[in-house]
Amino acid sequence: MQVQRTVRRRPIDWLACAAVLLVLPSLALAQTTTPEPPKLDAVAKAVADAATAINFVWVLVAGFLVMFMQAGFALVETGFTRAKNAGHTITMNFMVYGIAMLAYWVIGFALQAGGVGALSTLGGYAGLSHEFTLTLFGKEFGLFGTTGFFLTGVAYNASVFAYFLFQMVFMDTAATIPTGALAERWKFASFAVFSVFIGALIYPVFANWAWGGGWLSQLGKNFGLGHGYVDFAGSGVVHLTGGVMALVTAIMLGARRGKYNADGSSNTIPAHNLPMALLGTFILAFGWFGFNAGSTLAGMDVRIAVIAVNTMLAGAMGSAAAMIYMWMRTGKPDPGMCANGALAGLVAITAPCAFVTAPSAVIIGLVAGLLVSVAAPFIDQKLHIDDPVGAIAVHGVNGLFGVLAVGLFADGTYGDGTNNVTGGVRGLFYGDGTQIIAQGIGALSNLIWVGLSAFVAWKITGALVRGHRVSSSVEDEGLDIPEMGVLAYPADHASAAVLPEAPRRKAVEAA
């Protein structure tokens, strides 16, 4: 006897059958249908978006590196000055970042970049397109931008914000250069007000002429002078500007007490912490990779590697040249000059770094190392300009040399389209004698504009804060307690907090 079994299907079995019935037609269709290829426009947009994203990250990271250079400047300048002024010196380096940045945000960025045009590597935003111009000889001369005050009028455009960050830290580098030349006798109130002028006016106007679509950049297009004024990463815009400000203000402020004797001879005032100064130099050299290579504004630009190596070679050769020169001249290698030689090489390669070969970069570093070794004692002993850290020789003299080096060593392999001129940037040694003329005009314009505007700003600042210089007694005591209210090294002056004012002053002087 057979027993019939009734098979009951579970719900999950019915679901499995339904899934098979749904999938089978799709599988059959897949055997006979070829997927539609992506459209060319969609592929091009995806590639462009990816490139822009890479460029954004590169520009921001490079800007962060340049911001870190502020720590390098702080250590170099503080190390090269005396212990009794260390707190004052490092605070100037710290606060110039905030003070000058705010002035740049309010007005400086608009004056510099308000007419720069489309930011092609950062998405092509063209909102910064309003340049105040004069028409002379039938040509337009751009003088300053008029868009972007307070970063308004640009909505939340990421291109502008990335560009602002990168350009701001360049401005801050220029603004910190005078703090070294004027260290150990400059009123902090005067420093604060003068820094506003740097961020709001002095730096941005020349930066516009060179990088913001201004008249210097158009010397090639308008008058056939090479590619116009070319300054890839700022030997002129940043370093010559800082050096000229340092020169003018150091002359007007005068030398430190005890620096010069009645017969005009110069006394050496030793640095209080050479390891600090040399560590700061290393930090600056590290940040310089962002300074120079970041100026491509494009992470997709393979020239980045060339720029980075040229930067490294010039800095290394500058330090070696200064060391050898001082060793031969004095019998000792001079650690301080080794540091300034490295910085001089870095300053000089900053303008031509993208346009020159590696051997040319080494030659530029060699010349820079020798220049700073000769210029620093000449400025000190012959011109009687007191510059505690050598800022004028490092940034001023070698900023000028770097600007001219473009007009000499650029080999024509890079820079097609720079300043709206076709072909690569080519200097005198490679067949274009007009480029050095454009560079010379740019350097002369810097000396005139920065020199005059710094002079006027200095006079206005002095009237506002009633003088620039601390009193003789404060300078003798050290600026830390009178100006800042604290000592940089309280452990070395443990009794300073409990001594009356007169004995405390003697204790600090003795230290």
KAWOGI-V819211 format. One record per backbone hydrogen bond with DSSP energy under -1.0 kcal/mol. CO is the residue of the C=O (numbers start at 1). NH is the residue of the N-H. Records with the same first field share a line. If there is no record, write none. Layout:
BEGIN
CO = NH / NH
END
This chain:
BEGIN
10 = 13 / 14
11 = 15
12 = 16
13 = 17
14 = 18
15 = 19
16 = 20
17 = 21
18 = 22
19 = 23
20 = 24
23 = 27
24 = 28
25 = 29
26 = 30
27 = 31
29 = 32 / 33
39 = 43
40 = 44
41 = 45
42 = 46
43 = 47
44 = 48
45 = 49
46 = 50
47 = 51
48 = 52
49 = 53
50 = 54
51 = 55
52 = 56
53 = 57
54 = 58
55 = 59
56 = 60
57 = 61
58 = 62
59 = 63
60 = 64
61 = 65
62 = 66
63 = 67
64 = 68
67 = 70
68 = 71
69 = 73
70 = 74
71 = 75
72 = 76
73 = 77
74 = 78
75 = 79
76 = 80
79 = 273
81 = 272
82 = 85
83 = 86
84 = 480
85 = 89
86 = 90
87 = 91
88 = 92
89 = 93
90 = 94
91 = 95
92 = 96
95 = 99
96 = 100
97 = 101
98 = 102
99 = 103
100 = 104
101 = 105
102 = 106
103 = 107 / 108
104 = 109
105 = 150
107 = 111
108 = 112
109 = 113
110 = 114
111 = 145
113 = 116
114 = 130
118 = 120
119 = 122 / 124
125 = 119
127 = 129
128 = 117
130 = 146
132 = 143 / 144
134 = 141
136 = 139
139 = 136
141 = 134
142 = 215
144 = 132
148 = 151
149 = 152
154 = 157
157 = 161
158 = 162
159 = 163
160 = 164
161 = 165
162 = 166
163 = 167
164 = 168
165 = 169
167 = 171
168 = 172
169 = 173
170 = 174
171 = 175
172 = 176
177 = 180 / 181
178 = 182
182 = 185
185 = 470
187 = 191
188 = 192
189 = 193
190 = 194
191 = 195
193 = 197
194 = 198
195 = 199
196 = 200
197 = 201 / 202
198 = 203
201 = 205
202 = 206
203 = 207
204 = 208
205 = 209
206 = 210
207 = 211
208 = 212 / 214
209 = 217
216 = 219 / 229
218 = 222
219 = 223 / 225
220 = 224
224 = 226
225 = 228
234 = 238 / 239
235 = 240
236 = 241
238 = 242
239 = 243
240 = 244
241 = 245
242 = 246
243 = 247
244 = 248
245 = 249
246 = 250
247 = 251
248 = 252
249 = 253
250 = 254
256 = 259
259 = 267
261 = 264
265 = 261
273 = 277
274 = 278
275 = 279
276 = 280
277 = 281
278 = 282
279 = 283
280 = 284
281 = 285
282 = 286
283 = 287
284 = 288
286 = 289
287 = 290 / 291
288 = 292
289 = 293
292 = 295
293 = 296
294 = 297
298 = 301
301 = 304
302 = 305
303 = 307
304 = 308
305 = 309
306 = 310
307 = 311
308 = 312
309 = 313
310 = 314
311 = 315
312 = 316
313 = 317
314 = 318
315 = 319
316 = 320
317 = 321
318 = 322
319 = 323
320 = 324
321 = 325
322 = 326
323 = 327
324 = 328
325 = 329
326 = 330
327 = 331
334 = 338
335 = 339
336 = 340
337 = 341
338 = 342
339 = 343
340 = 344
341 = 345
342 = 346
343 = 347
344 = 348
345 = 349
349 = 353
351 = 232
352 = 355
355 = 411
357 = 361
358 = 362
359 = 363
360 = 364
361 = 365
362 = 366
363 = 367
364 = 368
365 = 369
366 = 370
367 = 371
368 = 372
369 = 373
370 = 374
371 = 375
372 = 376
374 = 378
375 = 379
376 = 380
377 = 381
378 = 382 / 383
379 = 385
387 = 390
390 = 394
391 = 395
392 = 397
396 = 400
397 = 401
398 = 402
399 = 403
400 = 404
401 = 405
402 = 406
405 = 409
406 = 410
407 = 428
408 = 429
410 = 427
414 = 425
415 = 418
417 = 420
418 = 421
421 = 417
425 = 412
427 = 430 / 432
428 = 431
434 = 438
435 = 439
436 = 440
437 = 441
438 = 442
439 = 443
440 = 444
441 = 445
442 = 446
443 = 447
444 = 448
445 = 449
446 = 450
447 = 451
448 = 452
449 = 453
450 = 454
451 = 455
452 = 456
453 = 457
454 = 458
455 = 459
456 = 460
457 = 461
458 = 462
459 = 463
460 = 464
461 = 465
462 = 467
468 = 187
471 = 475
472 = 476
473 = 477
474 = 478
479 = 483
480 = 484 / 485 / 486
481 = 485
489 = 492
490 = 493
493 = 496
495 = 498 / 499
500 = 504
501 = 505
502 = 506
503 = 507
504 = 508
505 = 509
506 = 510
507 = 511
END
